[in-house]
Amino acid sequence: MRFSDSVPEADLPKGVRDFLPLKAAKVEYLQQQLQQVYSAWGFRPVITPQLEFLDVLERGMGDELRDRVFRFDDRQSGRLLTFPPDMTPQIARIAATRMRELPLPLRLSYSGRVLRHTEQQAGKDRDIFQSGVELIGLDSPEADAEMIAMAIEALAAVGAEDFTVDIGQVEFFRGVMDGLPLAPKAANQVADAILRKDSSELKQLLDESSLTESARAEILALPRLYGGREVIDRAAKAVSNERSQRALDGLAQVLDILEVYGVLEHVTIDLGELRGLNYHTGITFQGFLSGVGRAVCSGGRYNNLMSNYGLDAPATGFTFSLLHLLFALDKVLDGRIEPHCDLLIFSTGRNLRSAQKLACRLRKLGYSVSRDILDRSREDALAYARQLDYRYLAVVEDDDQDIELTSLRSGQQKNLSWEEICQPGIDLQL
C-alpha cells in the first residue's frame, strides 16, 4: 500500500502533537517508572474523568487556571462542561465526595492528560501529560519531606542524574509582608519582582512606598536567600517576625528528614520562590534537570483546597510534566527504550499452520511475535522487518524442518529445531 506524494501531513491544532512508536514508548516508560515509585510509597492510583462540570471543578482552581479552561455546553444537562486543566482539583473532588468516609490520610496517585488554553507562543503545550500524587489529611514536616523525597526518588528512577529540587516556603514571605502598608497591586508587583529576582525593580518599587527601612531591608533580602542549608541561618537573621520564624523552623525540620532519607545533596533552598502564592500555604518545590530551563515537576502544600469540596483537611502533593521529562531525558531514554517486536515469522510455503503454531508457542513464552501475513518474497519480508525494528526474522516451512533465525542487527543466522526454539528460557541472542 502506497500513499500519494500529494497527501499533506496531518494538520493539527497548535499545542498538540502525535506520538509515534518510539516517543510513545518513552512516555509509557516514564509513566510506569513513576507509578512504581508511587506504589512503593503506598500511594494507590485513581482514574479521573476527562469531562467535568465547570462550576464543580472551578471550586478547586485558582484564577490562572480558570482563565485557561476549555468550556462548552452540555446538551444533556444544559450546564457548562470543561476539559480539566489540572488533575489536583479532580483528586480533591474525589477524595472529598467519593472517599470522605475513609480514614485519613489518603495517599492517591494519578496519571492522565489535561487541556489548557495557552498564549499564542511557540512551544506552549495545550495537551499536557501529568503524573503525580496527593497526600490528603496530614500537615507536618514529615509529610512535606515525603513529597520531596518521593520526587527525588522518581527523578532517579526515570534516569535523571544531574538534577536539583528547589524548595520554597511561601509562609516565610507572608510573614515578611504581613501588616505592611502596601496596596494589593503594589504587593503583587513586589512579589513578581522577587519571583523574577529583579533586585533593581524591587528596590525601585520599595523606594516609591512608605515602608520603614527595616521592612525594606527584609524584602530586599528575599531574592538573595538562595542556596544550601545555610540559607535558613541567613534568613533567620534577616527577619524578625514570628510568622516567618515559624516557617523557617518547619523548613529546618523538613531538611532534617531529607537528610535521613539521604537525598539532601539534590536540594537547594529558594525563599524568593513565590510560585503559586495564592494557592500554596507552606512548603513548595520544583524539580530541574541540568541544562533544561523548565521545571519537570512541581508541588507543595495546599491546605485550603479540600474545604472547597466539603472536606476540611490539609493536603500536599506534586505533579510531573511527562512532556518536560521527555524533552529533558530524550537521549537518556534512547538507552532504556527499545520499541521493537521480537520476531517476524515468515512462511515459505502455502501451509501456514506451522508458522501460526510457532507464533502461538513463542507468545506463550513471553516473546512479542508478528506473523508476516502478506504474500511476498523472503527478501521483501526481511526489508520490512529491518524498517520496523524487528529483532529477528524466523523462516518456517513445516513442523518437521528446522527454523531459520536471522538477527536483524548482526545479520547472523542459525537454524533451530522446533524443540529448541520452543523451550522455556531459550536464548535467541545472535
ZAFI-368460 format. One record per residue: residue in one letter; x negated, y, z negated of N, C-alpha, C in turn. Coordinates in steps of 0.02 Angstrom, whole numbers, plus 50000, padded with zeros to 5 digits. Example, Ala and Ser with C-alpha at 12.3 -4.5 7.8 and 13.67 -1.06 7.14 Angstrom:
ZAFI-368460
A493404971649610493854977549610493404983549610/S493584988849646493164994749643493555000249606/
This chain:
ZAFI-368460
M499574994150000500005000050000499565006250000/R499675010850046499265016950051499715022950051/F499465028450022499835034650019499565039350072/S500005043250099499805048150149499365053450118/D498875055950157498435061250132498815067750120/S499415068250148499795074350141500195074750075/V500205069250037500575069249974500205073449923/P500515078549895500165082949847500075079449780/E499605082049740499525079649672500145081549631/A500265077649578500845078949536500815086049508/D501365089549515501415096449491501705096249421/L501315098349371501535098049301501575105049272/P502025106049224502045112549189501375113749153/K501215120049144500605121649107500655119249036/G500095116749011500065114548942500235107348930/V500365103448984500485096248978500035092649028/R499945086149018499475082649061499645075249064/D499395071949116499415064649120498785061749088/F498845055749062498265052149035498185045649073/L497665045149112497515039049149497225033849101/P497135027549124496985022149078496405023349030/L495845026249052495275027249007495455032248952/K495735038048970495915042948920496465040248874/A496945036748903497485033948862497215028948811/A496725024948833496415020048788496055023548731/K495745029348746495385033048694495875035948643/V496435038748667496935041448621497215035848577/E497345030148607497615024448569497105022148517/Y496475022048536495945020148489495925024948429/L495955031448443495945036448390496535035348342/Q497135034148370497725032948328497615026848284/Q497355021548312497265015348275496755016148219/Q496195019548233495685020448182495935024848125/L496295030148142496575034448090497075030748047/Q497505026848079498025023248042497715018047995/Q497155015148015496815010347970496575013847907/V496315019947914496105023747856496705025347811/Y497245027747842497845029347803498085023347763/S498105017647797498345011547764497895009547706/A497235010447715496765008647663496855012847600/W497135018847608497255023347551497985022747526/G498355017847551499025016547526499575020647557/F499465023547616499975027547649500365023247698/R501025023947697501465019847738501745024047795/P501775021147855502005025147913502755026147915/V502955032047939503645033347957503645035948029/I504205034948063504285037248132504835042448134/T504665048248160505135053848161505465054348230/P506065057248234506405058148299506085063848338/Q506185063648404505925068948447506425074548458/L507025073848429507525079148430507775080448359/E507855086748343508125088648277508605094448288/F509065095248240509475101348240509035107148219/L509075112548257508635118248246508725121148176/D509355121948154509465125148089509205121048031/V509165114348040508895110047988508135110447987/L507835109948045507105109848047506805116648029/E507165121948044506915128748030506795129947956/R507135126147914507035127047842506315125647822/G505975121447860505295119647842504765122847886/M504955127847926504475131047971504345138247950/G503725140347957503555147247947503735151348009/D503635157948003503815162348058503445160648122/E502805158748116502405157248175502705151448214/L502895146148179503175140348213503875141748241/R504265145748205504935147348230504905150748299/D504395154648310504325158148374504085153548430/R503905147448413503595143048464504015136848479/V504635136548456505045130548467505405130948535/F505495125148565505935124348623506635123048595/R507125126948617507805126148591508295125748648/F508825121848639509335121148690509975118648659/D510525119248696511185117248671511275109748672/D511615107148621511805100148619512545099648640/R512665096448696513355095948722513805091948675/Q513525087348637513935083148593514165086848530/S513705090548499513875093748435514015101148441/G513785104348495513855111448502513335115448463/R512875111848430512345115148392511715115648433/L511245119848410510605120448444510145114748423/L509825111848473509325106648461508625109548474/T508125106048448507435107948460506985101848464/F506455102448505505915097648501505465099948444/P505335095848394504935098148337504255100848359/P504055106748333503395109548349502855107148300/D503055103548248502585101048197502945095548160/M502565090548136502885084748105502965085448029/T502605089947997502665090547925503375092347902/P503725097047934504425098247914504865092147921/Q504735088047971505125081847979504995077047922/I504365076347901504205071947845504535074547782/A504525081247773504845084247714505595082747713/R505915083347771506635081847776506775074547758/I506375070047786506475062847774506385061247700/A505845063847671505705062347601506245065147554/A506485071147570506965074547526507665071747534/T507825068647590508515066247601508555058647602/R508165055447644508215048247652507845044347597/M507365047547564506945044047515506985047247446/R507475051347434507495055247372507605050847310/E507875044847318507995040447261507375036547241/L506855036747283506245032947268505815036847218/P505435033247177505005036747129504425040247164/L504225045947137503655049647163503015047047129/P502455047747162502335051147226502485046647286/L502605049847343502685046447407502055047647449/R501795042247477501225042747522501455040547591/L501525045347636501805044047702501315046147757/S501275042147810500855043847867501285044047930/Y501015047147982501395047948044500915048748103/S501175047548162500815048748224501335049848278/G501265055348315501755056748366501585063048405/R502065065348444501955071148488502465076548471/V502235082648474502675088448464502575093248522/L503075097748531503055102548586503085109648557/R502665114048586502665121048564502615125548624/H502975131148621502855136548668502155139348654/T501805141248706501145144348698501115150648740/E500625154748723500505160648764500215158548831/Q500265162848880500015161348947499255161948948/Q498925157148915498205156948913497955150148935/A497385150048968497095143748991496885139548930/G496995133048936496775128448884497245127648825/K497815130948825498285130348770498765124548784/D498775119748738499215113948746499905115448720/R500395113148757501085113248732501315106448708/D501025101248737501165094348717500595092348670/I500755091748605500235090948554500305084048521/F499745080548517499735073948485499495074748413/Q499905072948365499735073648295499695066948260/S499255066548211499205060648168498995063248099/G499365061148047499195063847982499545060347925/V499485063447866499795060647806500085066247764/E500575064447722500855069047673500895065347606/L500645068647554500655065947486501135070347446/I501715067547430502265071447401502375069347328/G502355074347283502515073047213501925073547166/L501345075647190500755076447147500465083447155/D500315086747100499995093247101499405092947054/S498835090847080498245090047039497625090547082/P497045092247052496425092347091496265085647122/E496435080147089496285073547118496685072447182/A497315074647183497715073947244497415078147301/D497195084247285496875088447336496235085247361/A495845082547315495215079247334495345073047377/E495885069447361496045063447400496165065247473/M496505070747486496625072747555495975074247591/I495535077947559494905079747591494465073647602/A494425069247552494025063247560494295058747615/M494955058147620495265054247673495095057047741/A495135063647748494995066747812494265065547832/I493805065947784493105064547799493005057247819/E493325052747783493275045547800493565044247869/A494105047647885494415046747951493965049348007/L493625054947995493165057548046492595052648058/A492335049648006491815044648014492075038548051/A492705036648038492995030648068493075031348143/V493195037448168493295038348241492635039748277/G492075039748240491435040448273491095047148266/A491395051748228491085058248218490485057548171/E489955061148185489355060848143489185067648114/D489095072648156488905079248133489535083448126/F489815083648066490445087248055490455090247985/T490875095247976490965098447911491715099347898/V491885099547835492565101247814492525107647773/D492825112947797492815119447763493415119847716/I493275121247652493805121447601493925128747581/G494565130647582494765137247558495225136647498/Q495405142347469495865142447412496255148947415/V496875148647442497255154747453497465158047387/E497505154247333497675157147268497125161947244/F496505160447262495965165047244496075171847276/F496255171947340496405178247374497005181847344/R497525177947328498125181047299497975184247232/G497525181147193497335184047130496985190747140/V496565191247192496215197447206496715202847227/M497215200947265497685205847294498265207447248/D498365203347197498955203947155498985210847121/G499545214347133499665220647100499315226747130/L498955225747185498605231447216499105235847253/P499005242447254499465247047287499355247147363/L499515241447396499455241047468500135239347498/A500335243047550500955241447586500885234747620/P501435231247632501395224547664500995224547729/K501095229647771500725229947835499975230547822/A499775234947776499075235847760498775229447730/A499165226047687498935219747657498815214447710/N499265214147759499175209347814498565210947856/Q498435217347867497845219347905497205217547868/V497215218447802496635216547761496515209047765/A497055205147759496985197747762496725195647830/D496965198847883496735197047950495995198647960/A495775204347934495065206147940494625201347901/I494865199147842494485194247803494445187647840/L495005185447868495015179147905494525179247963/R494475184947998494015185548054493305187448032/K493215188247966492575190147938492295196547970/D492745201247982492565207648011492465212747955/S491865212847928491735217047870491795224447885/S491605226547946491645233747962492375236047965/E492805232147996493515233947998493815233747928/L493615228847889493875228147821493675234347780/K493065236547786492835242447749493235248647770/Q493355249147835493745254947860494455254847831/L494765249047830495435248547802495445250447729/L494955248247692494935249747620494765257047607/D494365260047650494215267147642494835271547651/E495305268847691495925272647702496445271447647/S496285267147599496755265547546496595269547483/S497015268647433496905272047368496665267247315/L496335261847336496105256847288495515259447247/T495445256547188494875258247146494245255047176/E493665257547154493035254847179492955247447161/S493185245547101493115238447081493555233947124/A494165236347141494605232347184494315231747255/R494035237247279493715236947346493135232047346/A492745232247293492155227747290492375220447291/E492905218747255493145211847254493375209647324/I493745214047359493995212247425493415211747475/L492945216447472492375216347518491935210147509/A491965207147450491555201147438491835194947473/L492485195047488492805189047513492495186147577/P492355190047629492075187047690491385183847679/R491045185747624490375183147612490375177147566/L490945175247540490985169547495491055163047534/Y490505161347566490485155547611489835151847600/G489875145147594489265141247587489385134947546/G488895133047505488935127047465489265128247398/R489125123747352489465124047287489285130447248/E488725133447265488525139547230489015145247241/V489445144647293489945149747307490405150847247/I490555145447211491005146047153490715150747101/D490065150047087489745154547038489735161747063/R489595162647127489595169447155490285172547152/A490795168347167491485170847166491715172647096/A491505168647047491695169946977491415176546953/K490825178446977490515184746959490835190646996/A491125189147055491395194547098492085196747077/V492455192447040493145194147022493235193646947/S493755196946922493875197046850494575194746831/N495025193846882495715192246865495795184746849/E496285183346806496395176546781496635171846836/R497055174346882497325170046934496775167346979/S496315171546999495765169347041495305164547003/Q495205165846939494775161446900495075154546893/R495735154146885496075147546882495985143846949/A496035147547003495945144447068495235141647075/L494735145347050494045142947054493945136847009/D494265136646951494215130846907494495124646941/G495075125346975495355119747011494915117447068/L494615122247104494165120547159493555116847134/A493285118947077492705115547048492865108347030/Q493475107047005493675100146990493735096047053/V493985099047107494035095547171493335093447194/L492855097947189492175096447210491865090947167/D492015090847103491765085447060492015078647083/I492645078447103492935072047126492645070147194/L492545074947237492245073447303491535070947295/E491195073147242490515070547229490555063147210/V491065061347171491165054247153491285050147216/Y491685052847262491825049347325491225049047371/G490715053047357490105052847398490165056347464/V490585061547468490695064947532490515072347529/L490215074447474490085081647464489615084547517/E489205080347548488725082747598489085085747659/H489715083847670490085086347728490495092647713/V490465094947651490925100247629490585107047627/T490935112147650490745119047639491345122747608/I491195128047574491725132047542491785138747578/D492395140847591492515147147625493115150547592/L492985155047545493525158347509493825164147549/G493555165347608493875170047654494305166647705/E494405160047698494845156247744495565157147721/L495945160947759496635162647740497145159947789/R496955154847827497435151847874498045149347836/G498635150747863499245148447833499395151647765/L499205157947758499275161347694500005161447670/N500475162047716501185162347696501495155447687/Y501095150147698501345143347695501015139347639/H500355139847636499975135947586499995139247518/T499895135147466499955137547397499335135947355/G498795133747386498195132047348497625130247393/I497355124247383496795121847424497005121147497/T496575123547543496655122347614495995119647641/F496025116347699495395113947729495485112747803/Q494915113147838494885111847910494265107747925/G494325103247974493755099147995493485101448061/F492825102348066492505104648127491935099848146/L491875098548210491315094748236490805099548266/S490175097748262489635102048287489735103448361/G489695109848379489745111748449490445112648475/V490945111648432491645112348452491955117948411/G492215123048444492465128948409493145128048376/R493525123048398494195121948372494195116748316/A494615117748266494675112848213495015106548241/V494755100748221495065094448242495575092048191/C495535094548130496045092948080496125098948034/S496705099348002496845104647955497345102147904/G497295104847844497755102647792497735107147732/G498085105147680498095109047619498745108147580/R498775111847525499345111247479499905115947500/Y500525113347497501115117347515501685115647466/N501665118447407502135116547354502835119247361/N502955123847407503615127047413504055124047467/L503785119647509504165117247567504725112447548/M504575107647504505055102247491505715104947464/S505695110347424506305113047395506785115647448/N506535117447507506965119647561507425114147585/Y507255107947570507675102147588507995098947527/G507965102347470508335099947411507935095647363/L507275095047374506865091147328506305095647303/D506335097547240505835102047211505225097847191/A504755097147237504175092947225503565096047258/P502985095747225502375098247257502155093547313/A501745095947358501525091747413500865094347442/T500505089847472499895091447509499825086447566/G499405088047614499315083547670498835086447721/F498755082847776498345085347831498575082147896/T498375085247950498535082548016497935083148062/F497835078148104497325078248156497655080048223/S497305084048262497495085148332497105079948372/L497465075048399497125069748436496795072348499/L497085077448531496785080148591496145083948576/H496125087548520495505090748499494975085548482/L495175080148449494715074748435494455071648500/L494895070548547494705067548611494205071948647/F494325078448647493865083148679493185082948645/A493175082748579492555082948542492155076448546/L492505070848551492175064248547492195060348612/D492345063748667492445060248730491845055848748/K491245058448744490645054548762490515049048711/V490635050548647490535045448595491005039548606/L491615041048625492115035748635491965031548696/D491575034148743491375030048801491015023748779/G490645024248723490285018348699490715013748656/R491325015848641491765011848598492365009048636/I492525012048692493135010148728492955006948794/E493235001148807493164997848872493864995948896/P494185000348934494874999048956494904994249014/H494674988249002494664983449057495134977649042/C495244973749094495574967249087495014962049092/D495064956649055494524951749055494444948149122/L494994945349146494934941049206495474942649258/L495264942349321495734942049377495674935049406/I496224931349409496214924449434496454924249506/F496014921849549496144921449621496214914149641/S496734912649680496854905849703496664905349777/T496274900049794496044899349863496554895749907/G497004892049877497474888149917498184890449908/R498644886549937499354888349932499674885649869/N499354880949837499614878249774499404882949718/L499864887049694499704892249644499774889849573/R500024883749563500164881449495499534881149452/S498974879149482498364878649444498144885549417/A498184890549461497994897349440498464900049387/Q499104898749396499594901049347499504897649279/K499354891149281499244887349220498624889749183/L498094891149221497484893649191497604900549158/A497974904849191498124911449162498494910649095/C498974906149092499344905049030498884902548974/R498434897848990497994895048939497514900348912/L497234904348957496744909348935497074914948894/R497684916748911498034921748871498144919248800/K498294912748792498394909948726497744909948686/L497174909948720496534910248687496324917448670/G496744922348690496604929248671496314933548726/Y496244930948787495974934948842496534938748877/S496364944548905496834948048948496714945649019/V497254943449051497184939949115497724942349164/S497514943749225497984945349279497914940249335/R498464938649366498464934349425498434938749487/D498004937049533497964940749596498504937949643/I499094940949637499674938149671499674939649746/L499334944949767499344946549838499004941249881/D499244940449941498934935849989498374939550025/R497764938550001497194942050030496574937750024/S496034940250054495414936450054495064936949986/R494614932349975494224932349914493804938849909/E493534941149965493134947349965493554953349945/D494174953649970494624959149951494804958749877/A494914952749851495064951849780494474954149737/L493874952549760493274954549723493194962149721/A493324965349779493274972649782493804975849737/Y494404973149737494944975749694494744975149620/A494464969349601494274968249531493734973149509/R493264974649554492734979449537493024986449527/Q493474988449571493764995249567494194996149504/L494514990849481494964991349423494634989149359/D493964988449359493574987049298493734980449265/Y493864975249303493914968549275493214966149256/R493184961949207492534959249187492334953149230/Y492834949049247492674942949284493204941749338/L492974938449391493424935549441493364928049435/A493934924649423493954917349418494284914749481/V493934910349517494194907549579494404900349565/V495054898849578495354892449560495614888949623/E495494882449627495784878449682496324873849654/D496134869049612496644864849580496364862149514/D496764858149480496574855849413495964851449413/D495814848449468495274843549469494594846649485/Q494574852849507493944855749528493724861149479/D493064862349479492784867449435493044874349453/I493024878749404493234885649414492604889949423/E492584893749476492004898149488492124904849455/L491664906749410491724912949372491184917749394/T491384923849415490914929049437490954934949390/S490374937149364490354943149323490344949249368/L490804953849357490834959849399490304964849378/R489984963749322489454968349300488764966149324/S488614959849314487944957449333487924954149402/G488514952049426488524948549490488364941149484/Q488194938849424488024931849414488644927449419/Q488524921149437489064916349444488894909949407/K489414906449386489324899649360489974895949368/N489924889449369490514885049375490664881949307/L491314882049290491534879049228492094874149242/S492094868649206492644863749213493254866549177/W493824863549190494444865549156494374864549081/E494054859149061493974857848989493544863148956/E493004865348990492554870348961492884877148955/I493214879449008493484886249008494074887048962/C494414881548946495004881848903494854880048831/Q494204879448813494014877948744494094884248701/P494404883848642494424889548596493714891948580/G493614898448582492964901248567492464900948624/I492694899248684492254898848742491944905748755/D491294905948766490944912148782490884912848857/L491254917748885491244918648957490684923348979/Q490254925348932489754930348948489274927849002/L489174932049053488684930549105488164936049107/
